Amino acid sequence: MVYAGESGGVPDHQPQQQPRLLAEVRRRLRLKDYSLRTKQAYMAWIRRVILFYGKHHPREMGGDEVERFLSDRARASR
């Protein structure tokens, strides 16, 4: 019996999507067996960088952007 939304048992093969950045970071941190607090800290810092640059993907950024972000954080903590 085939229900609505099923393809009759033949799986649809969709092109493989690249994993989302934070999902990939979580996967790698889990593989490296980092502590929960370390994983949380890494994820929080990555989110901060992404939001600082208006949600631009980190792959589009270079060392200059990282340096600018860290300098801004250092000035904010004074």
Disulfide bonds with the S-S distance in Angstrom:
none
